[in-house]
Each structure stands twice: as C-alpha cells, then as structure tokens.
Amino acid sequence: MRLPRRLRSDREGVASTVGTLMALLVFLTFLSVIVNQWVPVWSKDSEAAHMNVALGQMAGMKGSIDLQDLAAQASGSDYVPVTAASAVTLGMDGVPLFGSPTLGTVASDPDAGPFTVTFDYFIHTPSGSDIRTRVRELSNGTVVLNVKNRYFPQQVIAYENGAVIRSQQDGQVVRAPPTFLVTESNNSMKIRMDLISLYGRSAVSGTSTEVVNTRLFATDLQTYDRFPANAVIWANHTSAYGLAWYQFLNSTLASSLRLGGTYVFTPLDQSFTARIGALVVYKISVTFIPTTSQYITRLEIHNNPGILGLDSFRLRHAQVQVGVGEAPENAFK
C-alpha cells in the first residue's frame, strides 16, 4: 500500500505572499489618503481660488461697462458704440484619475432682475403754471456665473444693475457697488442713481475660459429738481439677490444721512424706517417670496421741505448689449 505524499512546507513562499499582501495594503492606504484627504483639500482650495478669480473677472466686466458709460458721457452725440470683451473662467479642471472637474455656467438673461424707479416732479410751462408729471424708469437684465463647487460652498456671482454680487446659501453681499449716492447739505438731499438694462440671451457651460462681450449703445442722463411737497421716490426691485441689495441700500443711506429709526424683522422680511421726529425720511424693506425664491426690495425716499427735502435727483439710464460664448455676435442681432 502506497502512503500519501506529504506536502513540504516552503517558508520562502509564505514570506513572498505576506510581502505581497503588505505591499498591497501600503498601496491601498496611500491611495485612500490621496482620495479621502489630499483630493478634497486640494479641490477645496482650488475652488476657493477659482471663485476669487471669477469675482475679479466679473468685476472687470462691470468696469468695462462703466468705462463705456463714461466715454459716452464725455463724447455726447459723437459717441460711437464699441464692444468690450471680458474673460470669465467658468470652472476648474479636476485631478486626473481621482477627481472630476468643477463645472460652471455663465448666462445672460435680459428679463431677470427688473428695477423700477417712480416719482413725481413739476414741469414748468411757458404760461407760468406747473404741471405735475410722473416719471417711471425701468431696467432689467443680469449676467450670472453659477459654479457647482463640490467641496467649497456653491456660489453665484451676478452682475445686476451695475452691481457685482456674490451669493451662496448662507448669505449675499454686494462686492462691487453700483452708482447710488446720497449727499446731505443745508437740510436737503442730492441723489444720484444709475439704471443699467442688459439685452441679449445666451449661455455657455464647462470649465473653459469664455468671453463676455458688452456694448453700450445708448445712455441718457436727466436731472430733476422740482418736487411736490409730498413727493416720494419709489424704487422697487425683484431679484434672487434682494438681501444683498437691501444691505447695500440701507448701509449707503445710513452712512450718508446718519438717522435713527425703527427696525422690524420677521422670518420672511425685514425693514428699516428712518425718521426725523415723526417724519419719515426713507424706508427700506425686503420680502422673500418662497414660491419663486425671489426677493422684493422696496425703497422709499420722502420729500420733507425745510427739514430734509429733495434738492435734486440725477438719474442715468444706460442700455447695454451682452453676448456670451464663442459666437457672441448672435446676441447683437
């Protein structure tokens, strides 16, 4: 009878197997550190840096529109519209093999963010009588960069009525202010405001650097200085960035006039009413509409002759064509 052959132990084979397993564990540990630690930290820092660069690029676009407006004011009827190009980086490339890219979208919407200014003033006729006339000026349009960050908070950078606004889930702020000036002298106020209308609907998505073309083709400046005793300047704005507008308008008026008043806050709205004694000088409020995720911002500036009246109101309205992407000329047709 033949006995079964005994297997011989091989210590060198066992050592090779253990060594291979240890090498795999080291490799997997190193790979886990890259995927779970280094990639999120690197991506978060890169996304934050990209948002700062994009903010500067959107501010550069605002600057080009402002310079075109100044050129139009200086040249008068001889102004020739020109197209200014501003580069905007949409997103950030990912880490090869480890992370996907961060995509962004820049879009121009001519119907968004309507801004309405309404007030009454007197027109003096040759017969010597004064006719009370109502003025209603309207502007609209936004250019929005929406970046879908994966590690850094998702942010939106918007250009709206001359302001560059940074918005994220936990707050909004005006980073480049529009033209809104209030000065007080000899118990009277001088107000300067610009309205900027944007035309052209276009959008592009990705991670590349795209061009936003802007062309100011018309501008008009009017100065009003004859107001009824009970005149009120109303400014209404409907936008996704109403909180930023409320904070900007309120802080501008507060720093210029330095008046006390009453602040009211509820979960959906807030308002501040500035008074001199029992007289209302201005009221600023913002209301959130949950069904549309929009804010309605309202500003009232009252005329109080002899106490703090309206001396003059300089209102400029600019018209701007906007084109986004590789074929922006389609937006100017």
NUMIPA-91915 format. One record per residue (C-alpha): residue number from 1; residue in three letters; chain; x, y, z. Coordinates in pm, 1 decimal. Example, Ala and Ser with C-alpha at 12.3 -4.5 7.8 and 13.67 -1.06 7.14 Angstrom:
BEGIN
{pt 1, 'ala', 'A', {1230.0, -450.0, 780.0}}
{pt 2, 'ser', 'A', {1367.0, -106.0, 714.0}}
***
This chain:
BEGIN
{pt 1, 'met', 'A', {0.0, 0.0, 0.0}}
{pt 2, 'arg', 'A', {135.8, 336.3, -109.1}}
{pt 3, 'leu', 'A', {133.3, 608.8, 153.0}}
{pt 4, 'pro', 'A', {17.4, 962.8, 50.9}}
{pt 5, 'arg', 'A', {294.1, 1204.7, -18.7}}
{pt 6, 'arg', 'A', {339.2, 1466.2, 246.4}}
{pt 7, 'leu', 'A', {345.5, 1832.6, 133.9}}
{pt 8, 'arg', 'A', {666.1, 2004.5, 216.6}}
{pt 9, 'ser', 'A', {645.9, 2343.8, 379.8}}
{pt 10, 'asp', 'A', {813.3, 2633.0, 193.7}}
{pt 11, 'arg', 'A', {894.6, 2924.9, 416.1}}
{pt 12, 'glu', 'A', {1016.1, 3135.2, 123.1}}
{pt 13, 'gly', 'A', {671.6, 3108.4, -44.4}}
{pt 14, 'val', 'A', {494.6, 3216.4, 272.5}}
{pt 15, 'ala', 'A', {724.9, 3517.7, 302.9}}
{pt 16, 'ser', 'A', {659.0, 3619.3, -58.1}}
{pt 17, 'thr', 'A', {280.5, 3600.9, -7.7}}
{pt 18, 'val', 'A', {293.6, 3804.4, 312.6}}
{pt 19, 'gly', 'A', {520.3, 4060.1, 146.5}}
{pt 20, 'thr', 'A', {284.6, 4096.3, -149.0}}
{pt 21, 'leu', 'A', {-14.0, 4145.5, 81.8}}
{pt 22, 'met', 'A', {175.6, 4405.3, 284.9}}
{pt 23, 'ala', 'A', {272.8, 4592.1, -32.5}}
{pt 24, 'leu', 'A', {-91.1, 4593.7, -145.6}}
{pt 25, 'leu', 'A', {-203.8, 4723.0, 193.2}}
{pt 26, 'val', 'A', {53.4, 5002.7, 181.2}}
{pt 27, 'phe', 'A', {-55.4, 5093.3, -170.7}}
{pt 28, 'leu', 'A', {-425.1, 5091.1, -76.4}}
{pt 29, 'thr', 'A', {-354.3, 5300.8, 232.5}}
{pt 30, 'phe', 'A', {-161.4, 5551.2, 24.4}}
{pt 31, 'leu', 'A', {-440.8, 5557.9, -235.3}}
{pt 32, 'ser', 'A', {-701.7, 5607.6, 38.5}}
{pt 33, 'val', 'A', {-506.7, 5903.3, 178.1}}
{pt 34, 'ile', 'A', {-497.2, 6062.1, -169.4}}
{pt 35, 'val', 'A', {-867.2, 6009.2, -242.4}}
{pt 36, 'asn', 'A', {-1008.0, 6089.2, 102.5}}
{pt 37, 'gln', 'A', {-765.6, 6352.1, 229.1}}
{pt 38, 'trp', 'A', {-548.9, 6517.9, -34.8}}
{pt 39, 'val', 'A', {-802.5, 6542.9, -318.6}}
{pt 40, 'pro', 'A', {-1078.8, 6712.8, -108.5}}
{pt 41, 'val', 'A', {-833.2, 6958.5, 48.4}}
{pt 42, 'trp', 'A', {-666.7, 7038.6, -283.8}}
{pt 43, 'ser', 'A', {-1001.5, 7070.2, -462.6}}
{pt 44, 'lys', 'A', {-1149.8, 7294.8, -193.2}}
{pt 45, 'asp', 'A', {-851.2, 7530.4, -207.7}}
{pt 46, 'ser', 'A', {-859.8, 7530.5, -588.3}}
{pt 47, 'glu', 'A', {-1234.1, 7600.4, -597.7}}
{pt 48, 'ala', 'A', {-1196.2, 7885.2, -348.3}}
{pt 49, 'ala', 'A', {-913.1, 8033.7, -554.4}}
{pt 50, 'his', 'A', {-1119.4, 7999.2, -871.2}}
{pt 51, 'met', 'A', {-1414.3, 8183.6, -716.0}}
{pt 52, 'asn', 'A', {-1186.0, 8473.6, -621.7}}
{pt 53, 'val', 'A', {-1050.5, 8487.1, -976.2}}
{pt 54, 'ala', 'A', {-1402.7, 8472.5, -1119.4}}
{pt 55, 'leu', 'A', {-1513.6, 8754.2, -889.1}}
{pt 56, 'gly', 'A', {-1232.0, 8970.1, -1022.9}}
{pt 57, 'gln', 'A', {-1324.5, 8882.6, -1380.4}}
{pt 58, 'met', 'A', {-1690.7, 8976.5, -1327.4}}
{pt 59, 'ala', 'A', {-1577.7, 9300.0, -1164.2}}
{pt 60, 'gly', 'A', {-1365.0, 9361.5, -1473.9}}
{pt 61, 'met', 'A', {-1676.3, 9324.6, -1688.8}}
{pt 62, 'lys', 'A', {-1853.0, 9582.8, -1470.2}}
{pt 63, 'gly', 'A', {-1553.4, 9811.5, -1509.4}}
{pt 64, 'ser', 'A', {-1565.3, 9787.3, -1888.4}}
{pt 65, 'ile', 'A', {-1935.7, 9884.6, -1887.8}}
{pt 66, 'asp', 'A', {-1865.7, 10176.8, -1653.2}}
{pt 67, 'leu', 'A', {-1583.3, 10298.3, -1878.4}}
{pt 68, 'gln', 'A', {-1811.0, 10281.2, -2182.1}}
{pt 69, 'asp', 'A', {-2067.9, 10486.2, -1990.9}}
{pt 70, 'leu', 'A', {-1805.2, 10747.6, -1902.3}}
{pt 71, 'ala', 'A', {-1690.9, 10760.3, -2265.0}}
{pt 72, 'ala', 'A', {-2049.3, 10815.5, -2378.3}}
{pt 73, 'gln', 'A', {-2092.0, 11099.4, -2128.0}}
{pt 74, 'ala', 'A', {-1771.0, 11266.8, -2240.5}}
{pt 75, 'ser', 'A', {-1833.9, 11238.6, -2615.0}}
{pt 76, 'gly', 'A', {-2205.6, 11323.4, -2612.3}}
{pt 77, 'ser', 'A', {-2372.2, 11285.0, -2950.6}}
{pt 78, 'asp', 'A', {-2038.9, 11186.9, -3111.3}}
{pt 79, 'tyr', 'A', {-2017.4, 10862.9, -2914.3}}
{pt 80, 'val', 'A', {-1954.0, 10554.1, -3127.7}}
{pt 81, 'pro', 'A', {-2051.7, 10225.4, -2957.0}}
{pt 82, 'val', 'A', {-1767.1, 9977.0, -2920.1}}
{pt 83, 'thr', 'A', {-1761.0, 9617.9, -2797.6}}
{pt 84, 'ala', 'A', {-1558.1, 9536.6, -2485.2}}
{pt 85, 'ala', 'A', {-1451.7, 9176.1, -2421.4}}
{pt 86, 'ser', 'A', {-1414.2, 9034.0, -2071.1}}
{pt 87, 'ala', 'A', {-1277.2, 8685.4, -1997.6}}
{pt 88, 'val', 'A', {-1461.1, 8468.1, -1742.9}}
{pt 89, 'thr', 'A', {-1330.2, 8128.6, -1626.8}}
{pt 90, 'leu', 'A', {-1630.8, 7901.3, -1583.7}}
{pt 91, 'gly', 'A', {-1493.6, 7614.4, -1375.4}}
{pt 92, 'met', 'A', {-1192.3, 7416.9, -1260.0}}
{pt 93, 'asp', 'A', {-1029.7, 7108.1, -1409.0}}
{pt 94, 'gly', 'A', {-1033.9, 6801.9, -1186.0}}
{pt 95, 'val', 'A', {-748.0, 6584.8, -1059.6}}
{pt 96, 'pro', 'A', {-665.5, 6322.2, -1326.4}}
{pt 97, 'leu', 'A', {-780.2, 5970.5, -1221.0}}
{pt 98, 'phe', 'A', {-901.9, 6094.7, -882.9}}
{pt 99, 'gly', 'A', {-1147.3, 6383.2, -918.5}}
{pt 100, 'ser', 'A', {-1395.2, 6511.8, -1176.0}}
{pt 101, 'pro', 'A', {-1389.4, 6875.3, -1291.7}}
{pt 102, 'thr', 'A', {-1597.8, 7150.6, -1132.2}}
{pt 103, 'leu', 'A', {-1839.4, 7285.7, -1392.6}}
{pt 104, 'gly', 'A', {-1970.6, 7639.0, -1419.9}}
{pt 105, 'thr', 'A', {-2226.1, 7823.3, -1632.5}}
{pt 106, 'val', 'A', {-2229.2, 8186.4, -1735.1}}
{pt 107, 'ala', 'A', {-2559.0, 8315.5, -1872.3}}
{pt 108, 'ser', 'A', {-2718.7, 8642.0, -1971.4}}
{pt 109, 'asp', 'A', {-3091.6, 8684.2, -1902.3}}
{pt 110, 'pro', 'A', {-3248.8, 9012.2, -2023.8}}
{pt 111, 'asp', 'A', {-3572.2, 8953.6, -1830.2}}
{pt 112, 'ala', 'A', {-3426.7, 8894.2, -1483.3}}
{pt 113, 'gly', 'A', {-3389.7, 9146.4, -1203.1}}
{pt 114, 'pro', 'A', {-3637.8, 9420.0, -1300.5}}
{pt 115, 'phe', 'A', {-3565.1, 9751.3, -1128.3}}
{pt 116, 'thr', 'A', {-3831.4, 10024.9, -1130.5}}
{pt 117, 'val', 'A', {-3793.2, 10388.0, -1019.0}}
{pt 118, 'thr', 'A', {-4107.9, 10602.9, -992.1}}
{pt 119, 'phe', 'A', {-4158.6, 10960.0, -870.2}}
{pt 120, 'asp', 'A', {-4348.4, 11285.7, -941.1}}
{pt 121, 'tyr', 'A', {-4199.2, 11622.4, -1034.6}}
{pt 122, 'phe', 'A', {-4315.6, 11957.1, -1173.5}}
{pt 123, 'ile', 'A', {-4272.7, 12071.2, -1534.0}}
{pt 124, 'his', 'A', {-4272.4, 12449.0, -1567.9}}
{pt 125, 'thr', 'A', {-4473.9, 12564.7, -1869.8}}
{pt 126, 'pro', 'A', {-4430.9, 12890.5, -2067.7}}
{pt 127, 'ser', 'A', {-4761.7, 13012.4, -1927.4}}
{pt 128, 'gly', 'A', {-4609.3, 13010.5, -1580.0}}
{pt 129, 'ser', 'A', {-4800.5, 12712.6, -1442.6}}
{pt 130, 'asp', 'A', {-4652.7, 12390.2, -1309.5}}
{pt 131, 'ile', 'A', {-4773.7, 12051.9, -1431.5}}
{pt 132, 'arg', 'A', {-4727.0, 11755.3, -1201.8}}
{pt 133, 'thr', 'A', {-4576.9, 11471.0, -1404.9}}
{pt 134, 'arg', 'A', {-4497.3, 11112.7, -1314.3}}
{pt 135, 'val', 'A', {-4168.1, 10953.1, -1420.3}}
{pt 136, 'arg', 'A', {-4130.3, 10576.3, -1438.9}}
{pt 137, 'glu', 'A', {-3793.8, 10427.7, -1538.1}}
{pt 138, 'leu', 'A', {-3735.7, 10053.3, -1572.7}}
{pt 139, 'ser', 'A', {-3420.3, 9846.0, -1613.9}}
{pt 140, 'asn', 'A', {-3365.4, 9470.9, -1618.9}}
{pt 141, 'gly', 'A', {-3117.0, 9201.7, -1709.5}}
{pt 142, 'thr', 'A', {-2847.1, 9001.0, -1531.1}}
{pt 143, 'val', 'A', {-2525.4, 8820.1, -1615.7}}
{pt 144, 'val', 'A', {-2477.3, 8525.3, -1379.7}}
{pt 145, 'leu', 'A', {-2184.7, 8289.4, -1322.3}}
{pt 146, 'asn', 'A', {-2310.1, 7978.5, -1141.0}}
{pt 147, 'val', 'A', {-2035.2, 7739.8, -1025.9}}
{pt 148, 'lys', 'A', {-2127.8, 7393.6, -895.8}}
{pt 149, 'asn', 'A', {-1849.6, 7354.9, -641.4}}
{pt 150, 'arg', 'A', {-1820.4, 7009.3, -484.8}}
{pt 151, 'tyr', 'A', {-1604.5, 7091.3, -181.7}}
{pt 152, 'phe', 'A', {-1613.1, 7471.1, -146.7}}
{pt 153, 'pro', 'A', {-1964.8, 7620.3, -98.3}}
{pt 154, 'gln', 'A', {-2152.5, 7656.4, -424.7}}
{pt 155, 'gln', 'A', {-2156.1, 8021.3, -525.3}}
{pt 156, 'val', 'A', {-2319.2, 8253.9, -774.2}}
{pt 157, 'ile', 'A', {-2153.9, 8572.9, -894.1}}
{pt 158, 'ala', 'A', {-2402.0, 8806.0, -1060.0}}
{pt 159, 'tyr', 'A', {-2383.2, 9138.0, -1240.5}}
{pt 160, 'glu', 'A', {-2710.7, 9321.5, -1195.5}}
{pt 161, 'asn', 'A', {-2793.1, 9688.8, -1248.4}}
{pt 162, 'gly', 'A', {-2430.3, 9792.5, -1212.1}}
{pt 163, 'ala', 'A', {-2353.8, 9579.0, -905.4}}
{pt 164, 'val', 'A', {-2141.5, 9265.3, -874.1}}
{pt 165, 'ile', 'A', {-2296.6, 9036.4, -613.1}}
{pt 166, 'arg', 'A', {-2153.4, 8723.0, -451.8}}
{pt 167, 'ser', 'A', {-2423.4, 8484.5, -331.5}}
{pt 168, 'gln', 'A', {-2420.5, 8146.2, -158.0}}
{pt 169, 'gln', 'A', {-2664.5, 7951.0, 56.0}}
{pt 170, 'asp', 'A', {-2581.6, 8128.0, 380.9}}
{pt 171, 'gly', 'A', {-2563.4, 8487.8, 257.5}}
{pt 172, 'gln', 'A', {-2529.6, 8753.5, -12.5}}
{pt 173, 'val', 'A', {-2315.0, 9063.7, -42.3}}
{pt 174, 'val', 'A', {-2251.0, 9339.8, -295.5}}
{pt 175, 'arg', 'A', {-1877.6, 9322.5, -373.1}}
{pt 176, 'ala', 'A', {-1862.0, 9593.2, -642.7}}
{pt 177, 'pro', 'A', {-2121.7, 9864.3, -573.1}}
{pt 178, 'pro', 'A', {-2342.8, 10031.4, -833.5}}
{pt 179, 'thr', 'A', {-2388.7, 10406.2, -870.2}}
{pt 180, 'phe', 'A', {-2614.9, 10511.2, -585.2}}
{pt 181, 'leu', 'A', {-2507.2, 10824.2, -399.5}}
{pt 182, 'val', 'A', {-2691.5, 11030.7, -140.5}}
{pt 183, 'thr', 'A', {-2545.2, 11353.7, -3.0}}
{pt 184, 'glu', 'A', {-2696.5, 11587.0, 256.0}}
{pt 185, 'ser', 'A', {-2633.8, 11962.2, 265.5}}
{pt 186, 'asn', 'A', {-2832.3, 12250.4, 412.1}}
{pt 187, 'asn', 'A', {-3124.2, 12026.1, 511.7}}
{pt 188, 'ser', 'A', {-3165.5, 11885.6, 161.4}}
{pt 189, 'met', 'A', {-3066.3, 11568.4, -21.7}}
{pt 190, 'lys', 'A', {-2899.7, 11518.3, -356.6}}
{pt 191, 'ile', 'A', {-2942.5, 11170.2, -504.1}}
{pt 192, 'arg', 'A', {-2759.5, 11007.2, -793.9}}
{pt 193, 'met', 'A', {-2865.5, 10669.2, -932.4}}
{pt 194, 'asp', 'A', {-2782.7, 10469.3, -1244.0}}
{pt 195, 'leu', 'A', {-3008.2, 10213.3, -1412.3}}
{pt 196, 'ile', 'A', {-2845.4, 9964.1, -1649.9}}
{pt 197, 'ser', 'A', {-3052.7, 9749.9, -1886.1}}
{pt 198, 'leu', 'A', {-2894.9, 9439.2, -2038.4}}
{pt 199, 'tyr', 'A', {-3008.1, 9288.7, -2369.4}}
{pt 200, 'gly', 'A', {-2919.4, 8953.7, -2524.9}}
{pt 201, 'arg', 'A', {-2989.2, 8598.4, -2408.3}}
{pt 202, 'ser', 'A', {-2704.0, 8347.4, -2423.3}}
{pt 203, 'ala', 'A', {-2527.4, 8090.9, -2205.2}}
{pt 204, 'val', 'A', {-2230.2, 7854.7, -2203.9}}
{pt 205, 'ser', 'A', {-2117.4, 7581.3, -1961.1}}
{pt 206, 'gly', 'A', {-1794.2, 7395.6, -1890.1}}
{pt 207, 'thr', 'A', {-1456.3, 7459.2, -1731.1}}
{pt 208, 'ser', 'A', {-1301.9, 7673.3, -2004.1}}
{pt 209, 'thr', 'A', {-1242.4, 8046.6, -2011.7}}
{pt 210, 'glu', 'A', {-1513.7, 8217.5, -2215.5}}
{pt 211, 'val', 'A', {-1561.1, 8573.3, -2337.4}}
{pt 212, 'val', 'A', {-1847.4, 8800.3, -2233.5}}
{pt 213, 'asn', 'A', {-1889.2, 9086.4, -2480.8}}
{pt 214, 'thr', 'A', {-2063.7, 9407.0, -2376.3}}
{pt 215, 'arg', 'A', {-2156.3, 9706.0, -2589.2}}
{pt 216, 'leu', 'A', {-2320.0, 10019.4, -2450.4}}
{pt 217, 'phe', 'A', {-2529.6, 10161.2, -2733.2}}
{pt 218, 'ala', 'A', {-2738.0, 10429.0, -2559.2}}
{pt 219, 'thr', 'A', {-2730.5, 10636.4, -2242.9}}
{pt 220, 'asp', 'A', {-2946.4, 10914.4, -2107.8}}
{pt 221, 'leu', 'A', {-2900.0, 11147.3, -1810.3}}
{pt 222, 'gln', 'A', {-3181.6, 11350.4, -1659.2}}
{pt 223, 'thr', 'A', {-3176.0, 11579.7, -1357.2}}
{pt 224, 'tyr', 'A', {-3496.5, 11652.8, -1165.2}}
{pt 225, 'asp', 'A', {-3509.9, 11935.3, -909.6}}
{pt 226, 'arg', 'A', {-3874.2, 12046.8, -880.6}}
{pt 227, 'phe', 'A', {-4062.1, 11812.5, -649.5}}
{pt 228, 'pro', 'A', {-4405.8, 11838.6, -487.5}}
{pt 229, 'ala', 'A', {-4403.9, 11881.4, -112.0}}
{pt 230, 'asn', 'A', {-4539.4, 11529.4, -65.1}}
{pt 231, 'ala', 'A', {-4318.4, 11367.9, -330.3}}
{pt 232, 'val', 'A', {-4178.7, 11020.7, -274.9}}
{pt 233, 'ile', 'A', {-3913.6, 10843.0, -481.6}}
{pt 234, 'trp', 'A', {-4002.3, 10473.7, -503.9}}
{pt 235, 'ala', 'A', {-3750.7, 10212.7, -614.3}}
{pt 236, 'asn', 'A', {-3870.0, 9851.4, -641.9}}
{pt 237, 'his', 'A', {-3651.8, 9556.3, -732.5}}
{pt 238, 'thr', 'A', {-3736.0, 9187.4, -779.6}}
{pt 239, 'ser', 'A', {-3434.9, 8959.5, -775.0}}
{pt 240, 'ala', 'A', {-3276.8, 8648.7, -628.8}}
{pt 241, 'tyr', 'A', {-3022.9, 8880.3, -464.6}}
{pt 242, 'gly', 'A', {-3256.5, 9106.3, -271.1}}
{pt 243, 'leu', 'A', {-3074.3, 9061.4, 59.2}}
{pt 244, 'ala', 'A', {-2755.3, 9199.5, -91.3}}
{pt 245, 'trp', 'A', {-2944.7, 9496.6, -235.4}}
{pt 246, 'tyr', 'A', {-3119.7, 9563.2, 96.5}}
{pt 247, 'gln', 'A', {-2790.3, 9564.3, 287.2}}
{pt 248, 'phe', 'A', {-2621.1, 9787.5, 30.3}}
{pt 249, 'leu', 'A', {-2900.8, 10044.8, 5.8}}
{pt 250, 'asn', 'A', {-2954.5, 10052.1, 380.9}}
{pt 251, 'ser', 'A', {-2584.6, 10093.1, 463.3}}
{pt 252, 'thr', 'A', {-2541.0, 10363.2, 195.4}}
{pt 253, 'leu', 'A', {-2832.4, 10569.2, 328.9}}
{pt 254, 'ala', 'A', {-2728.5, 10512.6, 690.2}}
{pt 255, 'ser', 'A', {-2369.8, 10626.9, 633.2}}
{pt 256, 'ser', 'A', {-2482.5, 10932.8, 433.1}}
{pt 257, 'leu', 'A', {-2770.6, 11060.2, 647.1}}
{pt 258, 'arg', 'A', {-2693.2, 10909.5, 991.1}}
{pt 259, 'leu', 'A', {-3053.3, 10894.4, 1106.7}}
{pt 260, 'gly', 'A', {-3216.3, 10685.0, 1373.2}}
{pt 261, 'gly', 'A', {-3525.4, 10480.0, 1312.2}}
{pt 262, 'thr', 'A', {-3715.6, 10157.9, 1358.8}}
{pt 263, 'tyr', 'A', {-3600.9, 9812.0, 1251.8}}
{pt 264, 'val', 'A', {-3857.0, 9532.5, 1207.0}}
{pt 265, 'phe', 'A', {-3767.5, 9168.9, 1141.1}}
{pt 266, 'thr', 'A', {-3978.8, 8860.7, 1061.7}}
{pt 267, 'pro', 'A', {-3875.3, 8520.7, 916.9}}
{pt 268, 'leu', 'A', {-3966.2, 8633.3, 562.2}}
{pt 269, 'asp', 'A', {-3894.0, 9007.1, 561.2}}
{pt 270, 'gln', 'A', {-3715.9, 9293.3, 729.8}}
{pt 271, 'ser', 'A', {-3737.9, 9670.1, 709.5}}
{pt 272, 'phe', 'A', {-3583.9, 9988.9, 844.8}}
{pt 273, 'thr', 'A', {-3765.5, 10322.3, 865.1}}
{pt 274, 'ala', 'A', {-3552.9, 10633.5, 923.7}}
{pt 275, 'arg', 'A', {-3722.8, 10933.9, 1084.7}}
{pt 276, 'ile', 'A', {-3663.4, 11287.4, 1198.0}}
{pt 277, 'gly', 'A', {-3911.0, 11323.1, 1478.0}}
{pt 278, 'ala', 'A', {-4239.6, 11185.7, 1343.8}}
{pt 279, 'leu', 'A', {-4147.7, 11245.9, 976.9}}
{pt 280, 'val', 'A', {-4037.5, 10952.2, 763.1}}
{pt 281, 'val', 'A', {-3721.9, 11031.3, 563.4}}
{pt 282, 'tyr', 'A', {-3673.7, 10692.1, 399.8}}
{pt 283, 'lys', 'A', {-3788.5, 10333.7, 433.6}}
{pt 284, 'ile', 'A', {-3606.1, 10026.6, 300.3}}
{pt 285, 'ser', 'A', {-3755.0, 9676.3, 313.9}}
{pt 286, 'val', 'A', {-3701.3, 9330.7, 165.7}}
{pt 287, 'thr', 'A', {-3951.1, 9044.0, 142.9}}
{pt 288, 'phe', 'A', {-3880.7, 8683.5, 47.1}}
{pt 289, 'ile', 'A', {-4130.4, 8505.6, -181.0}}
{pt 290, 'pro', 'A', {-4094.8, 8128.5, -114.8}}
{pt 291, 'thr', 'A', {-4290.7, 8021.7, -425.1}}
{pt 292, 'thr', 'A', {-4042.6, 8190.7, -660.4}}
{pt 293, 'ser', 'A', {-3729.9, 8201.5, -438.0}}
{pt 294, 'gln', 'A', {-3710.9, 8572.8, -516.9}}
{pt 295, 'tyr', 'A', {-3682.0, 8882.8, -302.0}}
{pt 296, 'ile', 'A', {-3874.5, 9206.8, -345.7}}
{pt 297, 'thr', 'A', {-3671.7, 9506.8, -230.0}}
{pt 298, 'arg', 'A', {-3851.4, 9838.3, -181.3}}
{pt 299, 'leu', 'A', {-3701.5, 10180.3, -116.5}}
{pt 300, 'glu', 'A', {-3895.2, 10498.7, -36.5}}
{pt 301, 'ile', 'A', {-3727.3, 10838.7, -6.1}}
{pt 302, 'his', 'A', {-3963.8, 11111.4, 115.9}}
{pt 303, 'asn', 'A', {-3950.6, 11483.7, 49.7}}
{pt 304, 'asn', 'A', {-3966.1, 11686.9, 371.9}}
{pt 305, 'pro', 'A', {-3910.0, 12053.2, 271.1}}
{pt 306, 'gly', 'A', {-3740.2, 12264.7, 536.9}}
{pt 307, 'ile', 'A', {-3634.7, 11959.0, 736.6}}
{pt 308, 'leu', 'A', {-3469.2, 11722.4, 490.5}}
{pt 309, 'gly', 'A', {-3609.0, 11777.5, 144.0}}
{pt 310, 'leu', 'A', {-3524.7, 11655.3, -203.4}}
{pt 311, 'asp', 'A', {-3291.9, 11901.7, -373.9}}
{pt 312, 'ser', 'A', {-3211.4, 11709.3, -695.0}}
{pt 313, 'phe', 'A', {-3229.7, 11360.7, -839.2}}
{pt 314, 'arg', 'A', {-2984.8, 11271.4, -1118.6}}
{pt 315, 'leu', 'A', {-3095.1, 10954.7, -1295.6}}
{pt 316, 'arg', 'A', {-2892.6, 10794.1, -1573.2}}
{pt 317, 'his', 'A', {-3023.9, 10503.0, -1779.3}}
{pt 318, 'ala', 'A', {-2777.0, 10300.8, -1986.9}}
{pt 319, 'gln', 'A', {-2860.0, 10034.3, -2247.4}}
{pt 320, 'val', 'A', {-2607.8, 9750.5, -2294.1}}
{pt 321, 'gln', 'A', {-2597.4, 9457.4, -2534.9}}
{pt 322, 'val', 'A', {-2443.6, 9138.3, -2393.9}}
{pt 323, 'gly', 'A', {-2313.0, 8829.9, -2573.9}}
{pt 324, 'val', 'A', {-2169.7, 8516.6, -2413.4}}
{pt 325, 'gly', 'A', {-1969.8, 8237.8, -2573.2}}
{pt 326, 'glu', 'A', {-1782.8, 8165.7, -2892.6}}
{pt 327, 'ala', 'A', {-2036.0, 8337.0, -3120.7}}
{pt 328, 'pro', 'A', {-2139.8, 8647.2, -2925.6}}
{pt 329, 'glu', 'A', {-2230.3, 8837.1, -3241.1}}
{pt 330, 'asn', 'A', {-2560.0, 8644.2, -3247.1}}
{pt 331, 'ala', 'A', {-2665.2, 8838.7, -2938.2}}
{pt 332, 'phe', 'A', {-2632.1, 9172.2, -3116.0}}
{pt 333, 'lys', 'A', {-2875.4, 9092.1, -3399.3}}
***
